[in-house]
Structures are given as structure tokens and as C-alpha cells.
Amino acid sequence: MSRIAKIKFKDGLWQIVEISGEGSHVESETTHKIYEEPHPDLPAALAGLVSHAREILEWPTSYADNRVRITGVSFSHSEDTGVEGAVITGFVDLDTSDSPFSFNTPHLPFEQYKEGNTAKLMPDGAIDALENLRTEAAKFLKGKRAQGNLFERAA
């Protein structure tokens, strides 16, 4: 069984990191680099994280309206507890510079590591959006592209 540990998009290149055999004696990490255009659902899932990044970073909803771009997510997985978490990465295009402002949200777990802990958690809506992104990335790896799924017959 494998899990997606990282999704990144930059300059037309999608990088998806998969980890298999986690916790076993033979663990492997595979980085997929794909220049093909994905189905629109994948970029939409990435863009769907903008409002959640704003919430996590405590930015007003109007801050840099239409200039915030999410470029990646790094997922974590605790071997001890099985708790997942994530960091969202992105850019804000600036009027005052030719270079964007880059940001990473703080790492937030999806649930408490131990019962009774009070650590800040990833907001529920953000977890749903992150799961949607991971689902779309997995479909992309299986052939879901802009021109249609490579491995399904046309109806």
C-alpha cells in the first residue's frame, strides 16, 4: 500500500511523491514528474485550498484577492499514532515586486496525537479539501488527464 506524501506544481511540471511500504523493512519513495496537462479537477482541487490557507494564516478574505496561488502540499504521517497532518505551500503575486511572496502554512495535524492533547488542528473543511486533492492526484497518476482518462474506453 502506498500513500501520497507530496503534491507540487511549478512551471508546467506536476511532482507527486508516493511512499510505499511505510513502517516495513523495505520502504520506498517514488517521485513522479509529469508534464502532461491534468484533468481540470486536479488544478481545481489545488485552487480549492486558497480559502483554507487564508483561514490558517489568519488573512482577511479580501487580502490579495485573486493573487493567491497554492503550489503544493506536503503530507505527514506519524508512524507511532497514524495521525496525518499537512503543510500548504503557495505564492501571493505582489504589486510591489516582480517576484511573488511565498508562504508555508504551519504544519497542522488532522487530529490529536494523544487523547487529551489540545494542539491546534487542521480545520475540518481543509481536511476535506486536502483529501480531495490527494484523490485527484491519485487519479492523475492512474491516467486522468485533460484529454480524458488514458486507460478508459470512450463510451
N, C-alpha and C positions, 0 to 999 in steps of 0.2 A: 504494500500500500504506500502511496506517496501523497505528499501534501505540497501545495504551492506556498513557497516561503517569501517570494518577492515578485512584484509586477512593476515594470518600469517602461515608460515610453519617452523617447527623445529622438528628435531628428528622423522620424520615419521608422525607427527601429523599436520593436517590442522585445523586451527581455523578460522572460518568465523563468524563475528559478524553482525547480522541483527538488524536494528531498524525499528519498525513498529509503526504507529500511531503518528509519529513525529509532534509536534505542536498541538496535540489534548489534551484532558484531560486525556487520557489513552495512555501513551507511554510505549512501552516495548522493551527491548533489549534481544535478544536471541543469545547465543554463541553456535555454532555448533562445536563439536570436532569430527573429522573424521580421523580414522587411515587407512581407505581403500585407495588403490592407485588410484589416479585420472587418467582420460584420459590424455595422454601426452600433450594435448593442454593447460591444466592449468599450469603445471610447465614451459612450453614453454612461456606462457604469462608472468609469473613472471620473467623468464630469459630475456624476451624482454625489461625489464626495465633497464637493465645494462647500455646500452649506454646513456639513458636519465639521469640516476643518475650521470654518468660521466660528462655529459654536465652541469647539475645543480650545481655539486660540482666543476666545472671547472678543472677536472682532464684531463690530456692528454689521448688520446685514447689508448696509449700503456701502461699506468700505470697499474701494476698488471694484465697484460694480462692473461685471463683465471683463475684468482683467485678472482674475484669479484662475490659475490652471493647475490641476492636480496632475503630477507626472509619475507618481509611483506610490506603492505601499510595500512596507516590509512587515511580514507577519512573524510573530514569535510563538513558540510552543514550549511550555515548561515540561521537561521530562518527568519531574517529580510529581506534579499535580495534574498535568494535562491541560492546564489553563492556557488559553490563547490570548494574544494581545497584538497590537499593531501600531505602526508609526505611519502617518500620511505625509507625503512629500509633495511640494509644489512650488510654483512661482507666482509672483504678482508683477505684471507689467507696470512699469513706472513711467509717469510723465516726465520726471526729472532726470531720467537716465536712459541710455541705450541698453543697459543690462537690467535684467529683472532682479527683483528681490526674491531670494529663495528661502524656503522655510521647511521645517520638520515639526510636526506636532509632537508633543511629549508622547512617550510610549504609554499606552493605557491598556490594561488587561480587560478582557471581556467579562470576567467575573473575579470574585475574591480568590486569592491563592489559598487562604485558610478561612475556615468558619470563624466569624467574629472580627475579621480584619475590616478596616474602614478605608482602604485605598480608593482613590478616585478611579472610576471605571469608564470605559468607552460607552458613550451614550447608546441606548438601545437602537435608535434609528440608524446610527452609524454602523453598528454591528450588522444590521440587515443589509445596508449598502455595501459593506465590505464583503459579506458573503455573496452578494450578487456579483460583485467584481470578480471574486475568485471563481464563481461558477462560469462566468463569461470567459475568463482566461482559460479555464479547463476546456471549454467548448472550442475556443480558438486553437488550442493545441491539438484538438481532435479533428480540425479541418473546417470549422465555421469561419468563413471568410466573406468579404464584401460581395464576391461573385456567387456566393452560395456555399453550401457545405460540400467539400470536395469528395466526401465519401457517401453521400446520399444520392439516390437516383431521382431524377426530375420526375415530377408527377404528370 
